[in-house]
Amino acid sequence: MAEVNDKQLELLKKEMSKSKNINSNIDLDAVDSIVNKLKQKDKSKGITGPVSESHLKELRDIIAEGKLTKLNIDTEAKLMEGSESNLDKKLVKLYKPFQGFINAIVKYMLKQSIGKKISFYLYSANIKRTLVQHLVLSILFSMLITAFLTFLMFVLLTIINPLFLIVVPFIAFAIFILSIFVFSYLLPMQKAKQRGTQIDTELPYALRHLSTELQAGIGLYKTLQSIAKNDYGLLADELSRTIIEIENGTDTKTALRHTALRSQSKNFNVALFHIIRTLNTGGNLAQSIDGVADTVSFDLMESAKQFGEKMNFFGIIFIFVAIVLPVFLAVLSAIANAPIGQGGELFLPGVLSAELLAVVYLVVLPVILGFIAFYIKIIEPKT
């Protein structure tokens, strides 16, 4: 399982501390002006979704105080800010009865390092929720899943053997902890990495676009605006976020550095740091971008080639699991259950019973095949 890059977190922390040291005496009117500009920019085309009031409050706190918003979630309305999901609307009704229990878990997670990692992945995945909102909704989802699975397990163990019911509380606790980890941490991380994969798909074309306009004498800022307005998918969305930073007073190199730190696309990060280095040292930016575009295209072709080589191996596994193994088990079962002798005794009684074969064919083999298909889907290059 991938972890957040510690260097990325340290760099983000340094950027925040720099801005805090430079702006020790904050003009709150200027902060409100920045927030209002964000609201106006959010309504224009090319922006990646609405900026909720809770995000704006966190932005004010970060700029003015250099810290995250305090835990303050007293109403269902606050939990639903920025969300239009009907499931979320139904789920937040469970918050009030379990408020103390949920708040205790949220406060504990905020104090741990995993809270910072979740916050980073929410920012990287461009999820329109605050950290507290996300944690509360994740806990509510976990409670719902745990209750459903515990009920099924209770009914199943009651039928099989009531003595096994003693382990139900321990299994339910394990399911609850695992569910919180999945919903709060793994899902944002996976979404952030999916954004990085989708950015890689559009990156070679966007870099050619960037190089062409730079060679034509168009400035870097105008070129970035042009890419953000064109159909480059999530890459255009990321550059839109960068343009918002630039238009609200952030230096171009600093805004590009922030984009590289939050992005999960390695190739995109390399391209951005090449641009930053060229801006710092001088040189032909268009030529530098052309070189990066060639490297990215080559890397994507290599990944597709490696995927093809892996598929040869998985093809052999698939043939064995889907064809050879079922036939082998069927033949072995026929031999084991063949009557021999005058009394009709079986050759290997109890070795491969009908119940065991049913479990293998209906559960084990489908799970194995499903895992192979899922793994292939994960490693498949999105080119």
Summary of the structure (lengths in Angstrom):
residues: 383
radius of gyration: 27.5
end to end distance: 23.3
largest distance: 99.9
contacts: 1071
relative contact order: 0.07
helix: 79%
strand: 1%
